[in-house]
Amino acid sequence: VPEMEDEIELAIREAARELKSYLNKRRSMQQRREKQDKLATILPEMAEKLTEVTDNDELHIDDSLARIMNNVLVEREIEDDTVRVRIENNDDTNADVELTDIVTAEPQVTNGATVVEMDGEWFVKWSPTVGAGETAVLEYSVTGEAEFTVSVDGIEEEKLTVNA
């Protein structure tokens, strides 16, 4: 019976450690979300004032917000028929990203991504590991007009900034 009591006590302690770890992470993510929300209200006002004072083009705050928060930033650039989806890791750990770009036109020449056609849409799936402070770029081409919808998995929502 004492051995069973010891095993039960060890199991309860292990469960308590896991619960404490979970609660700490949840609290940390909540604080991170609050900080990001505050910055998201302050930065546009600052950018607007800076634009007025300097007479420069309007600033895009998503990049700045991602750098301040050490987030993973996902951005899309479209130039002629070339589409670039850039993943910038501003964190100090590697990011294992699972990106799916849903495209309404058939993509050509994807570098390292797989393409699956389903019901008239093409799913471009890409799973890079982006090192700390590094950037990875998915590039492909589409002809004609296309609509894009990006989905990112593998990164917690609070640590992700999507501008695509």
Z-matrix of the N, CA and C atoms (Angstrom, degrees):
N
C 1 1.455
C 2 1.535 1 111.38
N 3 1.338 2 120.59 1 -40.67
C 4 1.471 3 119.22 2 178.27
C 5 1.535 4 112.22 3 -60.40
N 6 1.355 5 117.54 4 -34.33
C 7 1.460 6 119.92 5 178.75
C 8 1.528 7 110.59 6 -65.28
N 9 1.328 8 116.32 7 -38.68
C 10 1.466 9 120.12 8 177.93
C 11 1.521 10 110.28 9 -65.97
N 12 1.333 11 116.66 10 -40.91
C 13 1.466 12 120.24 11 178.06
C 14 1.521 13 110.27 12 -61.16
N 15 1.348 14 116.78 13 -42.32
C 16 1.463 15 120.48 14 178.61
C 17 1.531 16 111.18 15 -62.49
N 18 1.327 17 116.74 16 -43.82
C 19 1.466 18 121.04 17 179.12
C 20 1.526 19 111.23 18 -63.26
N 21 1.329 20 116.19 19 -42.27
C 22 1.470 21 120.65 20 178.60
C 23 1.520 22 109.90 21 -63.73
N 24 1.337 23 116.65 22 -43.74
C 25 1.462 24 120.71 23 179.77
C 26 1.531 25 110.49 24 -62.45
N 27 1.334 26 117.15 25 -43.69
C 28 1.466 27 120.68 26 177.93
C 29 1.528 28 111.57 27 -61.97
N 30 1.322 29 116.25 28 -41.62
C 31 1.468 30 120.15 29 179.26
C 32 1.523 31 110.97 30 -64.50
N 33 1.324 32 116.98 31 -41.32
C 34 1.473 33 120.58 32 179.18
C 35 1.521 34 110.15 33 -65.88
N 36 1.340 35 117.14 34 -41.52
C 37 1.475 36 120.08 35 178.89
C 38 1.539 37 110.83 36 -63.14
N 39 1.319 38 116.14 37 -41.92
C 40 1.463 39 120.31 38 178.88
C 41 1.530 40 110.75 39 -63.18
N 42 1.321 41 116.51 40 -43.73
C 43 1.469 42 120.55 41 178.17
C 44 1.526 43 110.28 42 -63.25
N 45 1.332 44 117.12 43 -39.20
C 46 1.468 45 120.86 44 179.17
C 47 1.529 46 110.47 45 -65.14
N 48 1.341 47 117.39 46 -40.71
C 49 1.475 48 120.54 47 177.65
C 50 1.529 49 110.89 48 -62.41
N 51 1.321 50 116.31 49 -44.31
C 52 1.467 51 120.03 50 179.71
C 53 1.523 52 111.36 51 -64.55
N 54 1.331 53 116.85 52 -40.39
C 55 1.463 54 120.86 53 177.87
C 56 1.524 55 110.78 54 -63.77
N 57 1.333 56 116.59 55 -43.41
C 58 1.465 57 120.87 56 179.33
C 59 1.529 58 110.11 57 -62.04
N 60 1.325 59 116.66 58 -43.80
C 61 1.458 60 121.06 59 179.03
C 62 1.529 61 110.62 60 -61.66
N 63 1.312 62 116.81 61 -44.64
C 64 1.466 63 121.80 62 179.15
C 65 1.531 64 110.75 63 -61.62
N 66 1.335 65 116.96 64 -46.39
C 67 1.465 66 120.60 65 -178.64
C 68 1.526 67 111.39 66 -65.22
N 69 1.338 68 117.48 67 -38.86
C 70 1.463 69 120.60 68 177.64
C 71 1.524 70 111.15 69 -63.97
N 72 1.327 71 116.46 70 -42.34
C 73 1.467 72 120.04 71 179.14
C 74 1.525 73 110.57 72 -65.27
N 75 1.324 74 116.35 73 -41.37
C 76 1.462 75 120.12 74 179.24
C 77 1.529 76 110.69 75 -63.31
N 78 1.336 77 117.04 76 -41.51
C 79 1.463 78 120.84 77 178.47
C 80 1.531 79 110.32 78 -65.22
N 81 1.316 80 116.18 79 -41.91
C 82 1.458 81 120.78 80 178.71
C 83 1.529 82 111.12 81 -61.84
N 84 1.326 83 117.47 82 -42.86
C 85 1.466 84 121.05 83 178.99
C 86 1.530 85 110.92 84 -66.67
N 87 1.318 86 117.53 85 -35.98
C 88 1.466 87 121.34 86 177.36
C 89 1.528 88 109.89 87 -64.53
N 90 1.342 89 116.85 88 -45.07
C 91 1.463 90 120.46 89 178.51
C 92 1.527 91 110.65 90 -63.44
N 93 1.315 92 116.35 91 -39.42
C 94 1.460 93 121.45 92 178.33
C 95 1.530 94 110.51 93 -62.83
N 96 1.331 95 116.14 94 -43.53
C 97 1.466 96 121.39 95 179.15
C 98 1.533 97 110.12 96 -62.10
N 99 1.342 98 117.14 97 -42.96
C 100 1.465 99 120.70 98 179.51
C 101 1.527 100 110.86 99 -63.69
N 102 1.325 101 116.87 100 -43.87
C 103 1.465 102 120.89 101 178.52
C 104 1.527 103 110.43 102 -60.87
N 105 1.327 104 115.86 103 -43.91
C 106 1.463 105 120.30 104 -179.59
C 107 1.524 106 110.73 105 -64.82
N 108 1.326 107 117.80 106 -39.51
C 109 1.462 108 121.03 107 178.24
C 110 1.526 109 111.00 108 -63.03
N 111 1.340 110 116.70 109 -42.00
C 112 1.469 111 120.23 110 178.74
C 113 1.522 112 110.82 111 -63.93
N 114 1.329 113 115.71 112 -44.96
C 115 1.464 114 119.22 113 178.38
C 116 1.525 115 111.44 114 -62.84
N 117 1.324 116 116.36 115 -37.16
C 118 1.465 117 120.61 116 -178.95
C 119 1.522 118 111.75 117 -66.91
N 120 1.322 119 118.22 118 -22.76
C 121 1.465 120 119.60 119 175.43
C 122 1.527 121 111.45 120 -88.13
N 123 1.326 122 117.43 121 -31.84
C 124 1.462 123 121.13 122 -177.24
C 125 1.532 124 112.09 123 -80.85
N 126 1.330 125 117.24 124 -44.54
C 127 1.469 126 120.69 125 -174.58
C 128 1.526 127 114.51 126 -58.85
N 129 1.341 128 120.21 127 -42.44
C 130 1.475 129 118.06 128 178.65
C 131 1.530 130 112.75 129 -61.43
N 132 1.331 131 116.03 130 -38.10
C 133 1.464 132 119.02 131 178.33
C 134 1.521 133 110.68 132 -65.72
N 135 1.331 134 116.25 133 -42.56
C 136 1.467 135 120.15 134 178.09
C 137 1.526 136 110.48 135 -63.18
N 138 1.322 137 116.89 136 -42.94
C 139 1.463 138 121.44 137 -179.28
C 140 1.526 139 110.58 138 -63.36
N 141 1.326 140 116.14 139 -40.46
C 142 1.465 141 120.43 140 179.14
C 143 1.525 142 110.84 141 -63.56
N 144 1.324 143 116.81 142 -46.18
C 145 1.472 144 120.73 143 179.00
C 146 1.527 145 110.78 144 -63.10
N 147 1.328 146 116.45 145 -42.33
C 148 1.458 147 120.55 146 179.80
C 149 1.524 148 110.84 147 -63.51
N 150 1.317 149 117.04 148 -39.09
C 151 1.461 150 121.66 149 178.03
C 152 1.524 151 110.37 150 -64.03
N 153 1.341 152 116.56 151 -41.75
C 154 1.468 153 120.54 152 178.41
C 155 1.522 154 111.21 153 -63.22
N 156 1.328 155 116.37 154 -44.09
C 157 1.461 156 120.92 155 -175.61
C 158 1.525 157 111.60 156 -70.40
N 159 1.321 158 117.16 157 -41.42
C 160 1.469 159 120.40 158 -174.17
C 161 1.524 160 113.97 159 -94.58
N 162 1.326 161 118.12 160 -10.04
C 163 1.466 162 122.70 161 -176.51
C 164 1.532 163 112.39 162 57.24
N 165 1.313 164 116.64 163 27.29
C 166 1.466 165 121.38 164 176.07
C 167 1.518 166 109.57 165 -90.54
N 168 1.339 167 115.17 166 175.43
C 169 1.460 168 120.27 167 176.58
C 170 1.520 169 109.98 168 -64.11
N 171 1.321 170 114.47 169 158.11
C 172 1.460 171 120.22 170 178.85
C 173 1.530 172 110.20 171 -62.33
N 174 1.315 173 115.52 172 136.79
C 175 1.463 174 120.93 173 -178.86
C 176 1.521 175 110.81 174 -84.12
N 177 1.332 176 115.51 175 145.42
C 178 1.463 177 121.52 176 174.53
C 179 1.517 178 107.42 177 -97.57
N 180 1.319 179 116.42 178 118.04
C 181 1.463 180 119.78 179 -172.89
C 182 1.519 181 113.71 180 -84.75
N 183 1.333 182 118.64 181 -14.12
C 184 1.466 183 119.80 182 -177.37
C 185 1.524 184 111.69 183 -59.25
N 186 1.334 185 116.90 184 -42.42
C 187 1.466 186 120.30 185 178.74
C 188 1.524 187 110.55 186 -61.28
N 189 1.322 188 115.88 187 -47.12
C 190 1.469 189 120.26 188 -179.01
C 191 1.514 190 111.25 189 -63.97
N 192 1.315 191 116.55 190 -43.18
C 193 1.465 192 120.74 191 179.75
C 194 1.526 193 110.64 192 -61.29
N 195 1.314 194 117.03 193 -42.71
C 196 1.469 195 120.79 194 179.52
C 197 1.524 196 110.90 195 -63.32
N 198 1.339 197 117.05 196 -41.08
C 199 1.465 198 119.58 197 179.63
C 200 1.524 199 111.40 198 -68.28
N 201 1.325 200 117.38 199 -42.70
C 202 1.468 201 120.82 200 -179.98
C 203 1.520 202 110.83 201 -62.59
N 204 1.323 203 116.47 202 -41.84
C 205 1.468 204 121.33 203 -175.79
C 206 1.533 205 112.74 204 -87.69
N 207 1.343 206 117.27 205 0.79
C 208 1.475 207 121.59 206 -175.72
C 209 1.525 208 111.22 207 56.66
N 210 1.320 209 115.83 208 38.57
C 211 1.462 210 121.55 209 -179.19
C 212 1.523 211 111.46 210 -86.59
N 213 1.318 212 114.42 211 167.02
C 214 1.456 213 121.72 212 168.88
C 215 1.528 214 105.80 213 -89.83
N 216 1.323 215 116.33 214 125.17
C 217 1.463 216 122.31 215 -176.91
C 218 1.524 217 109.43 216 -105.48
N 219 1.328 218 116.42 217 129.66
C 220 1.464 219 121.94 218 175.86
C 221 1.524 220 107.17 219 -116.48
N 222 1.334 221 115.95 220 120.32
C 223 1.464 222 121.26 221 -178.92
C 224 1.524 223 110.17 222 -129.48
N 225 1.324 224 115.34 223 152.16
C 226 1.466 225 121.02 224 177.08
C 227 1.529 226 108.59 225 -119.12
N 228 1.326 227 115.34 226 136.55
C 229 1.463 228 122.51 227 172.23
C 230 1.519 229 107.18 228 -122.22
N 231 1.323 230 116.23 229 136.09
C 232 1.466 231 120.13 230 175.86
C 233 1.520 232 107.08 231 -124.20
N 234 1.334 233 115.29 232 120.86
C 235 1.453 234 121.07 233 -179.96
C 236 1.520 235 107.69 234 -132.56
N 237 1.331 236 116.53 235 115.02
C 238 1.466 237 122.45 236 -172.48
C 239 1.530 238 108.33 237 56.96
N 240 1.322 239 118.32 238 -119.72
C 241 1.468 240 121.02 239 179.48
C 242 1.530 241 111.79 240 -101.75
N 243 1.320 242 117.28 241 5.66
C 244 1.466 243 121.54 242 -176.77
C 245 1.524 244 110.44 243 -96.65
N 246 1.322 245 115.04 244 129.79
C 247 1.465 246 121.81 245 178.46
C 248 1.523 247 107.52 246 -112.81
N 249 1.327 248 116.11 247 130.14
C 250 1.463 249 121.28 248 175.40
C 251 1.524 250 108.60 249 -122.17
N 252 1.324 251 115.30 250 125.31
C 253 1.462 252 120.67 251 173.53
C 254 1.522 253 105.40 252 -109.83
N 255 1.329 254 115.08 253 116.24
C 256 1.462 255 121.64 254 -174.34
C 257 1.517 256 109.53 255 -106.50
N 258 1.331 257 115.92 256 131.04
C 259 1.463 258 121.84 257 175.57
C 260 1.518 259 107.13 258 -113.26
N 261 1.326 260 115.70 259 116.01
C 262 1.464 261 122.13 260 -178.92
C 263 1.524 262 108.02 261 -111.42
N 264 1.318 263 116.52 262 119.14
C 265 1.464 264 121.33 263 -178.61
C 266 1.523 265 109.23 264 -96.15
N 267 1.321 266 117.20 265 106.45
C 268 1.458 267 122.26 266 179.22
C 269 1.523 268 112.31 267 -93.79
N 270 1.321 269 116.70 268 4.53
C 271 1.465 270 121.96 269 -179.32
C 272 1.529 271 109.06 270 -86.45
N 273 1.331 272 116.36 271 171.60
C 274 1.462 273 120.23 272 179.32
C 275 1.528 274 112.32 273 -99.70
N 276 1.333 275 117.02 274 12.60
C 277 1.465 276 121.81 275 174.87
C 278 1.528 277 108.46 276 -128.81
N 279 1.322 278 116.45 277 160.04
C 280 1.464 279 120.40 278 177.64
C 281 1.524 280 110.66 279 -63.86
N 282 1.318 281 115.78 280 149.44
C 283 1.465 282 121.45 281 177.96
C 284 1.524 283 108.74 282 -117.21
N 285 1.324 284 116.28 283 119.04
C 286 1.466 285 121.76 284 174.69
C 287 1.521 286 107.59 285 -94.11
N 288 1.313 287 115.71 286 99.97
C 289 1.457 288 122.24 287 -171.69
C 290 1.524 289 110.01 288 -101.67
N 291 1.322 290 115.49 289 136.78
C 292 1.461 291 121.33 290 171.82
C 293 1.521 292 106.79 291 -116.21
N 294 1.320 293 115.70 292 103.16
C 295 1.458 294 121.56 293 -174.76
C 296 1.522 295 109.51 294 -106.65
N 297 1.320 296 115.62 295 133.21
C 298 1.462 297 121.55 296 173.65
C 299 1.520 298 107.58 297 -124.32
N 300 1.316 299 115.90 298 120.97
C 301 1.460 300 121.50 299 177.99
C 302 1.527 301 106.81 300 -108.86
N 303 1.320 302 116.63 301 117.06
C 304 1.463 303 121.60 302 -179.21
C 305 1.526 304 107.18 303 -94.45
N 306 1.332 305 115.68 304 120.80
C 307 1.462 306 121.96 305 -171.98
C 308 1.525 307 108.96 306 -121.84
N 309 1.344 308 116.63 307 140.76
C 310 1.468 309 120.62 308 -179.11
C 311 1.526 310 112.91 309 -88.67
N 312 1.337 311 117.73 310 -4.24
C 313 1.470 312 122.02 311 175.51
C 314 1.524 313 107.81 312 -125.92
N 315 1.324 314 116.35 313 150.43
C 316 1.467 315 119.24 314 -175.71
C 317 1.528 316 111.49 315 -67.17
N 318 1.331 317 117.23 316 122.17
C 319 1.467 318 120.18 317 178.67
C 320 1.529 319 110.98 318 -79.72
N 321 1.313 320 115.39 319 147.16
C 322 1.468 321 122.40 320 179.26
C 323 1.528 322 109.02 321 -118.08
N 324 1.294 323 117.18 322 152.47
C 325 1.461 324 124.72 323 172.07
C 326 1.529 325 111.66 324 48.32
N 327 1.300 326 116.45 325 71.29
C 328 1.465 327 120.03 326 176.56
C 329 1.518 328 107.94 327 -93.92
N 330 1.320 329 116.94 328 132.25
C 331 1.466 330 120.06 329 -177.74
C 332 1.533 331 110.57 330 -88.65
N 333 1.316 332 115.46 331 96.49
C 334 1.461 333 119.67 332 175.05
C 335 1.511 334 115.36 333 84.66
N 336 1.306 335 118.52 334 2.69
C 337 1.466 336 121.22 335 179.99
C 338 1.524 337 109.01 336 -104.02
N 339 1.322 338 115.32 337 157.44
C 340 1.461 339 119.38 338 175.21
C 341 1.521 340 108.50 339 -104.91
N 342 1.322 341 115.77 340 146.32
C 343 1.461 342 121.18 341 -178.49
C 344 1.517 343 108.61 342 -120.24
N 345 1.331 344 115.19 343 129.88
C 346 1.459 345 121.49 344 177.81
C 347 1.523 346 107.49 345 -126.19
N 348 1.352 347 116.58 346 128.83
C 349 1.462 348 120.51 347 178.47
C 350 1.519 349 108.54 348 -96.02
N 351 1.339 350 115.28 349 134.18
C 352 1.459 351 120.37 350 178.78
C 353 1.525 352 108.95 351 -149.73
N 354 1.312 353 116.85 352 120.22
C 355 1.466 354 123.24 353 176.49
C 356 1.526 355 112.94 354 52.83
N 357 1.312 356 117.69 355 43.84
C 358 1.457 357 120.82 356 176.10
C 359 1.511 358 114.58 357 79.01
N 360 1.321 359 117.94 358 6.42
C 361 1.461 360 121.82 359 175.51
C 362 1.519 361 108.02 360 -121.60
N 363 1.319 362 115.39 361 150.90
C 364 1.456 363 120.63 362 179.49
C 365 1.521 364 108.49 363 -112.99
N 366 1.320 365 115.04 364 129.66
C 367 1.455 366 122.24 365 179.63
C 368 1.529 367 107.82 366 -102.66
N 369 1.320 368 115.72 367 111.00
C 370 1.459 369 121.49 368 177.82
C 371 1.523 370 106.34 369 -94.87
N 372 1.346 371 116.29 370 110.82
C 373 1.460 372 121.29 371 -177.01
C 374 1.525 373 109.13 372 -106.15
N 375 1.347 374 114.54 373 130.96
C 376 1.459 375 120.99 374 -176.32
C 377 1.511 376 108.13 375 -141.77
N 378 1.328 377 117.23 376 132.40
C 379 1.470 378 121.16 377 -176.48
C 380 1.525 379 111.19 378 -130.75
N 381 1.335 380 117.38 379 73.37
C 382 1.466 381 118.88 380 179.19
C 383 1.530 382 111.71 381 -85.48
N 384 1.319 383 115.19 382 157.23
C 385 1.462 384 121.33 383 166.43
C 386 1.518 385 105.19 384 -104.24
N 387 1.335 386 115.96 385 117.53
C 388 1.457 387 121.12 386 -176.47
C 389 1.523 388 107.59 387 -104.44
N 390 1.316 389 116.31 388 119.15
C 391 1.459 390 121.47 389 -178.43
C 392 1.519 391 111.96 390 -66.21
N 393 1.322 392 115.29 391 162.31
C 394 1.465 393 121.36 392 178.92
C 395 1.529 394 109.57 393 -58.70
N 396 1.329 395 116.10 394 128.06
C 397 1.454 396 121.34 395 178.91
C 398 1.519 397 114.41 396 73.68
N 399 1.320 398 118.03 397 9.95
C 400 1.461 399 121.03 398 -177.28
C 401 1.523 400 111.60 399 -108.96
N 402 1.329 401 114.89 400 171.65
C 403 1.459 402 122.02 401 -179.68
C 404 1.525 403 109.06 402 -131.56
N 405 1.323 404 115.91 403 140.16
C 406 1.465 405 121.69 404 174.13
C 407 1.525 406 107.42 405 -122.92
N 408 1.333 407 116.16 406 145.16
C 409 1.465 408 120.30 407 -176.67
C 410 1.527 409 109.80 408 -128.72
N 411 1.329 410 114.97 409 127.98
C 412 1.465 411 122.20 410 170.97
C 413 1.521 412 106.19 411 -99.32
N 414 1.323 413 116.05 412 126.79
C 415 1.463 414 119.68 413 -178.93
C 416 1.521 415 109.23 414 -127.31
N 417 1.320 416 115.37 415 133.02
C 418 1.462 417 120.68 416 174.89
C 419 1.519 418 108.36 417 -151.65
N 420 1.329 419 115.47 418 169.73
C 421 1.460 420 118.42 419 -178.92
C 422 1.522 421 109.90 420 -121.35
N 423 1.318 422 114.59 421 148.31
C 424 1.462 423 122.12 422 174.56
C 425 1.523 424 107.04 423 -132.71
N 426 1.322 425 115.78 424 145.00
C 427 1.456 426 119.10 425 177.59
C 428 1.517 427 108.45 426 -104.89
N 429 1.312 428 115.56 427 137.02
C 430 1.459 429 120.33 428 179.17
C 431 1.520 430 112.06 429 82.20
N 432 1.318 431 113.51 430 -169.75
C 433 1.462 432 120.32 431 -179.35
C 434 1.525 433 109.83 432 -76.07
N 435 1.308 434 116.22 433 138.20
C 436 1.467 435 120.76 434 177.79
C 437 1.519 436 109.06 435 -146.08
N 438 1.315 437 114.81 436 149.85
C 439 1.461 438 121.07 437 173.60
C 440 1.514 439 107.69 438 -109.91
N 441 1.331 440 115.33 439 149.33
C 442 1.456 441 120.90 440 -174.90
C 443 1.525 442 110.36 441 -129.14
N 444 1.317 443 115.44 442 141.78
C 445 1.462 444 121.79 443 172.67
C 446 1.520 445 106.58 444 -135.98
N 447 1.319 446 116.35 445 123.34
C 448 1.461 447 119.67 446 -177.62
C 449 1.528 448 110.23 447 -105.32
N 450 1.312 449 115.13 448 142.10
C 451 1.459 450 122.38 449 176.64
C 452 1.523 451 107.39 450 -130.14
N 453 1.337 452 116.90 451 132.37
C 454 1.460 453 121.20 452 -177.59
C 455 1.514 454 109.24 453 -123.69
N 456 1.327 455 115.72 454 126.55
C 457 1.460 456 122.14 455 175.44
C 458 1.523 457 108.52 456 -121.31
N 459 1.320 458 115.70 457 163.90
C 460 1.457 459 120.81 458 177.97
C 461 1.512 460 113.39 459 94.83
N 462 1.331 461 117.50 460 -9.38
C 463 1.460 462 122.77 461 178.50
C 464 1.520 463 107.51 462 -124.97
N 465 1.336 464 115.94 463 133.40
C 466 1.462 465 119.05 464 178.26
C 467 1.524 466 109.47 465 -62.90
N 468 1.307 467 115.89 466 144.15
C 469 1.463 468 121.56 467 -175.68
C 470 1.530 469 112.17 468 -55.03
N 471 1.331 470 116.88 469 -38.01
C 472 1.466 471 120.71 470 -178.62
C 473 1.522 472 112.37 471 -69.07
N 474 1.326 473 117.52 472 -18.15
C 475 1.463 474 121.36 473 -178.09
C 476 1.524 475 111.96 474 -106.77
N 477 1.328 476 116.48 475 19.06
C 478 1.454 477 121.35 476 -175.32
C 479 1.523 478 110.49 477 -128.28
N 480 1.330 479 116.12 478 134.25
C 481 1.459 480 122.48 479 172.79
C 482 1.523 481 106.95 480 -123.82
N 483 1.338 482 116.65 481 120.59
C 484 1.463 483 120.89 482 -178.43
C 485 1.517 484 108.66 483 -113.24
N 486 1.327 485 115.01 484 125.70
C 487 1.456 486 122.22 485 177.54
C 488 1.529 487 106.79 486 -131.86
N 489 1.340 488 114.45 487 66.23
C 490 1.469 489 118.05 488 -174.46
C 491 1.512 490 110.51 489 -136.86
